[in-house]
Amino acid sequence: MALISVHLERTVDAVRAALPEDEIAEFDADMASTTDDEPQRTFDRWFARAVLNEAGLLADIKAGISHATGPLIPADVVLGVGWQERCEQLRAKYAA
């Protein structure tokens, strides 16, 4: 399994350049309307979208396509045999 690696400069111009054309106006409006205490959080949210777009994943995410990979591990292996019964016992205990 190959890891996706993307380097994107952390600037407004770099984010703007990496976003899909139809999202640039929304990004600009979002950045222009932030209050004094939230510009970094707003920028970080858009930076993540830009990185996803550069990685070629943003369109798939919007379309609901999952890129989760790897083998699934059965719950019995992770939690041990009888985990469902233990969960039910705990639920009954805390419900009482």
C-alpha angles and dihedrals in degrees: 000000000000120000118229112237123191128174115198124171110243097238133114090243092052092049091047090051093050098048123093112264093249093057101049095085091049090050092050092048092047092051092046093051100048119118123234094269101046111047093101093051091047091048092047091053092052092042089058090052091049092051090049090050092050089050090053093243104105096081091048092050091050089050092050095248112150123218094189107138139181136068119303116239115219115245091235090061094049100037100025131247112304096030093135092056091048090052091051091050091051092048090051091047094051093042091057 
